[in-house]
Amino acid sequence: MANSGIQLLGFFMSLLGIAGLIIGTILPQWKMSAYIGDNIITAVAMYQGLWMSCAFQSTGQLQCKIYDSILQLDSSLQATRALMIVGIIVSIAGLGVACMGMKCTTCGGNNKLRKSRVAMTGGIILLVGGLCAIVACSWFAHNVIRAFYNPYTPVNTKFEFGAAIFIAWGGSLLDVLGGAMLAASCTQKKQVAKYPSMASSRTGPPSSTKEYV
């Protein structure tokens, strides 16, 4: 029997996860300039995201510039963009499907077995969307780590993780957990007994024979 409490918890976790994915995708703080070396200049902090690069000055002024051409971007950044967008779209679609199959909604009639299967399908779709976002964040993080430890990378162009990638990671994790809860809430079909019970088998039809004296 599907537990409506688990379904509601999975739904709200997935909803928060999708919000985290959208916020993390929009923010430009996917990687920030790392202050290492002898000559440390902290007057300007550089941020780079999926859509723009920003410079934050010590005076509090923030200047951002949107990337001019997609073709000029690195292939890994383009792939991260695509995976994040796919993850968000698939997660929203899965949340809509799961909403129609939840016990607290009236969509789909009163067939509990069919509604639970719809909720399970929505949970699986949410899992796929969350996994796409996890792959995108992990790929981007791998490239940042590889460039940071590359000895040929100039010191003033090295970056470390920003706040946005952690928000996206958290959103994808909530998305996966919520989808797993919805996928695990499928109602098992009741098994019908194939053989009659012993009580009914012992009770035979009434005898039609009459005794005569």
C-alpha positions as CSV (number, residue, x, y, z in Angstrom):
1,M,0.0,0.0,0.0
2,A,1.4,3.3,-1.0
3,N,2.1,5.7,1.8
4,S,0.8,9.2,1.1
5,G,3.2,10.7,3.6
6,I,6.2,9.3,1.7
7,Q,4.7,10.6,-1.5
8,L,4.3,14.1,-0.1
9,L,7.8,14.1,1.3
10,G,9.2,13.0,-2.0
11,F,7.2,15.6,-3.9
12,F,8.3,18.5,-1.8
13,M,12.0,17.3,-1.8
14,S,11.9,17.1,-5.6
15,L,10.2,20.5,-5.8
16,L,13.0,22.0,-3.7
17,G,15.6,20.2,-5.8
18,I,14.2,21.7,-9.0
19,A,14.3,25.1,-7.4
20,G,17.9,24.5,-6.5
21,L,18.8,23.4,-10.0
22,I,17.2,26.5,-11.5
23,I,18.9,28.9,-9.1
24,G,22.3,27.1,-9.4
25,T,22.1,27.2,-13.2
26,I,21.3,30.9,-13.3
27,L,24.0,32.1,-10.8
28,P,27.4,33.0,-12.2
29,Q,29.4,31.7,-9.2
30,W,30.2,28.2,-10.6
31,K,33.9,28.9,-10.1
32,M,35.7,31.8,-8.5
33,S,39.3,33.1,-8.7
34,A,41.6,31.4,-6.3
35,Y,44.0,33.6,-4.3
36,I,47.2,31.6,-4.3
37,G,50.9,32.5,-4.8
38,D,53.0,35.3,-3.4
39,N,51.4,38.3,-5.1
40,I,47.8,38.2,-3.9
41,I,45.5,40.8,-5.3
42,T,42.1,40.8,-3.6
43,A,40.8,44.0,-5.1
44,V,38.8,42.2,-7.8
45,A,37.2,38.8,-7.5
46,M,36.4,37.0,-10.7
47,Y,33.4,34.7,-11.1
48,Q,32.5,32.5,-14.0
49,G,29.2,30.7,-14.6
50,L,27.4,28.8,-17.3
51,W,26.0,32.0,-18.9
52,M,28.2,34.9,-17.9
53,S,31.4,36.0,-16.2
54,C,31.4,38.6,-13.4
55,A,34.0,40.8,-11.7
56,F,33.3,41.8,-8.1
57,Q,35.3,44.8,-6.9
58,S,36.2,45.6,-3.3
59,T,34.1,48.7,-3.5
60,G,31.0,46.5,-3.8
61,Q,30.5,47.1,-7.6
62,L,29.6,44.0,-9.6
63,Q,30.1,43.9,-13.4
64,C,28.9,41.0,-15.4
65,K,29.3,40.1,-19.1
66,I,27.2,37.5,-20.9
67,Y,29.1,35.2,-23.2
68,D,28.9,36.6,-26.7
69,S,29.1,33.4,-28.8
70,I,28.3,29.8,-27.9
71,L,30.7,28.5,-30.5
72,Q,33.6,30.2,-28.7
73,L,32.9,28.4,-25.4
74,D,34.7,25.3,-24.2
75,S,33.0,22.1,-25.2
76,S,32.8,21.0,-21.6
77,L,30.9,24.2,-20.7
78,Q,28.5,23.6,-23.5
79,A,27.9,20.1,-22.4
80,T,27.3,21.2,-18.8
81,R,24.8,23.8,-20.1
82,A,23.0,21.1,-22.1
83,L,22.9,18.6,-19.2
84,M,21.6,21.1,-16.7
85,I,18.8,22.3,-19.0
86,V,17.9,18.7,-19.8
87,G,17.9,17.8,-16.1
88,I,15.6,20.8,-15.3
89,I,13.1,20.0,-18.1
90,V,13.0,16.3,-17.3
91,S,12.6,16.9,-13.6
92,I,9.7,19.3,-14.2
93,A,8.0,16.8,-16.4
94,G,8.6,14.0,-13.9
95,L,7.1,16.2,-11.1
96,G,4.0,16.8,-13.2
97,V,3.6,13.1,-13.9
98,A,4.1,12.2,-10.2
99,C,1.6,14.8,-9.1
100,M,-1.1,13.1,-11.2
101,G,-0.4,9.8,-9.6
102,M,-0.2,10.8,-5.9
103,K,-2.9,9.6,-3.5
104,C,-3.8,13.1,-2.4
105,T,-4.9,14.2,-5.9
106,T,-8.0,13.3,-7.8
107,C,-6.4,12.9,-11.2
108,G,-6.6,9.5,-12.8
109,G,-9.8,8.3,-11.1
110,N,-10.1,6.1,-8.1
111,N,-7.9,3.2,-9.4
112,K,-5.2,3.1,-6.7
113,L,-3.0,0.6,-8.6
114,R,-2.9,2.8,-11.7
115,K,-2.3,6.0,-9.8
116,S,0.6,4.4,-7.9
117,R,2.1,3.2,-11.2
118,V,1.9,6.8,-12.5
119,A,3.6,8.1,-9.4
120,M,6.3,5.5,-9.8
121,T,6.8,6.6,-13.4
122,G,7.1,10.2,-12.3
123,G,9.7,9.2,-9.7
124,I,11.8,7.4,-12.3
125,I,11.7,10.4,-14.6
126,L,12.8,12.6,-11.6
127,L,15.7,10.2,-11.0
128,V,16.8,10.6,-14.6
129,G,16.6,14.4,-14.4
130,G,18.6,14.5,-11.1
131,L,21.3,12.1,-12.5
132,C,21.7,14.4,-15.5
133,A,22.3,17.4,-13.2
134,I,24.8,15.3,-11.0
135,V,26.8,14.4,-14.1
136,A,26.9,18.0,-15.3
137,C,28.1,19.3,-11.9
138,S,30.6,16.5,-11.5
139,W,32.0,17.1,-15.0
140,F,32.4,20.8,-14.4
141,A,34.0,20.2,-11.0
142,H,36.5,17.7,-12.6
143,N,37.6,20.3,-15.1
144,V,38.1,23.0,-12.4
145,I,40.2,20.6,-10.3
146,R,42.2,19.5,-13.4
147,A,43.0,23.1,-14.4
148,F,43.8,24.0,-10.8
149,Y,46.5,21.4,-10.4
150,N,47.8,21.8,-13.9
151,P,51.4,23.2,-13.5
152,Y,51.1,25.1,-16.9
153,T,48.0,27.1,-15.8
154,P,49.0,30.6,-14.8
155,V,48.6,31.4,-11.1
156,N,46.3,34.4,-11.7
157,T,43.9,32.3,-13.9
158,K,43.3,29.5,-11.5
159,F,39.8,29.0,-10.2
160,E,38.1,27.1,-7.4
161,F,34.5,26.0,-6.6
162,G,31.9,28.7,-6.2
163,A,28.6,28.7,-4.4
164,A,26.5,28.0,-7.4
165,I,27.9,24.5,-8.0
166,F,27.2,23.5,-4.4
167,I,23.6,24.8,-4.8
168,A,23.2,22.7,-8.0
169,W,24.7,19.7,-6.3
170,G,22.3,20.0,-3.4
171,G,19.3,20.5,-5.8
172,S,20.2,17.4,-7.8
173,L,20.6,15.3,-4.6
174,L,17.2,16.4,-3.4
175,D,15.8,15.6,-6.8
176,V,17.2,12.1,-6.8
177,L,16.0,11.4,-3.2
178,G,12.5,12.7,-3.9
179,G,12.3,10.7,-7.1
180,A,13.4,7.6,-5.3
181,M,10.7,8.0,-2.6
182,L,8.0,8.5,-5.3
183,A,9.3,5.5,-7.3
184,A,9.3,3.3,-4.2
185,S,5.6,4.1,-3.4
186,C,4.1,1.8,-6.0
187,T,1.2,-0.3,-4.7
188,Q,1.7,-4.0,-5.1
189,K,-1.2,-5.8,-6.8
190,K,-3.1,-8.1,-4.5
191,Q,-2.8,-11.7,-5.2
192,V,-6.0,-13.6,-5.7
193,A,-6.2,-17.1,-4.2
194,K,-6.1,-19.7,-6.9
195,Y,-7.5,-22.5,-4.8
196,P,-10.7,-22.5,-2.7
197,S,-10.4,-22.3,1.0
198,M,-10.6,-25.5,3.1
199,A,-13.8,-24.5,4.8
200,S,-15.6,-24.1,1.4
201,S,-14.2,-27.4,0.1
202,R,-15.4,-29.3,3.2
203,T,-18.9,-27.9,2.9
204,G,-20.4,-29.9,0.0
205,P,-23.7,-29.2,-1.8
206,P,-26.9,-30.1,0.2
207,S,-28.0,-33.6,-0.3
208,S,-31.1,-34.1,-2.4
209,T,-31.7,-37.7,-1.3
210,K,-34.6,-38.3,1.0
211,E,-34.9,-41.1,3.5
212,Y,-38.0,-43.2,3.4
213,V,-39.2,-45.3,6.3
